[in-house]
Amino acid sequence: MDLAIETHGLTRLFDDFCAVDNVDLRIQRGTFYGFLGPNGAGKSTTIKMLTGLLAPTKGRISLLGKDPLNPAEAMEVKSRIGVVPEDLALFDNLTAREYLTFTGRMFLMPRQTIRERIGELMALLKLEDNDKKLVLEFSHGMKKKLALAAALLPNPDLLFLDEPFEGVDAVTSHVIRDLLSGFVSRGSTVFLTSHILEIVEKLCTHVGIIAEGKLVEQVSLDELRQGSSLESRFLEKVGSTDEVQQELQWLGGQSDGGNDDAMNGSDA
């Protein structure tokens, strides 16, 4: 099996807290992989370790058959991956074109190729009408599109996306989904974290579910659909909200005898 991402015993400790606990990922090339989990489950910590932003406490990582933790191979790995982090990390005092040009130069791309791809990406993502604006003037959705354009500019073999649909409107979401689907159809790999199960179910070919730092599920969407929906499997693996709903029945409009007595007393 030709794997784009493989980890063995990937672990990250913060003092005594284990954020990621012995995670073993196996993601084949050409896969659109959705990485799911509740808040605080370890999704962002995992993606930060995979992209070199955070060193693992222990464990091994292989990206595109190379070891990103090995200084002799790290630069080659970074030249073949694209990253859209959750906090975006853009340069606010550049225009979109200047930022993309800088990105292309950092990847040592030919100037003509940079210009051609910038024109195509800005047109596709509807950024060309804001050519004179600084990034700091962009809306959140425009910043998401610019970060995605920068990640795609070098034509990476592997793309990491941390919550790319969070806070974007329906039009922007549709454009991003179409772009990513085309990217995967050409044989590249996407590793996506998202809270939006509907988008993951529409886009992804495989999913992994992490809960309390542990990988509790790793399955293809085709296999999963034979037994249940993604939502059902997700809730089964991470725990449902039944207990919370039981505790908050008063929000459903049922009267509270104690409050009624208090109100009656005040009326008297």
TAVENMO-V432866 format. One record per run of one state. SS is the DSSP state (@ for helix, = for strand, . for the rest). FROM is the first residue (numbers start at 1). LEN is the number of residues. If there is no record, write none. Layout:
BEGIN
ss,from,len
SS,FROM,LEN
SS,FROM,LEN
END
This chain:
BEGIN
ss,from,len
.,1,2
=,3,12
.,15,2
=,17,7
.,24,2
=,26,3
.,29,3
=,32,5
.,37,6
@,43,8
.,51,7
=,58,6
.,64,2
=,66,1
.,67,4
@,71,9
.,80,1
=,81,4
.,85,10
=,95,1
@,96,11
.,107,4
@,111,14
.,125,3
@,128,3
.,131,3
=,134,1
@,135,3
.,138,2
@,140,14
.,154,4
=,158,5
.,163,7
@,170,16
.,186,3
=,189,5
.,194,3
@,197,7
.,204,2
=,206,6
.,212,2
=,214,7
@,221,5
.,226,4
@,230,9
.,239,3
@,242,6
.,248,1
@,249,4
.,253,4
@,257,11
.,268,1
END
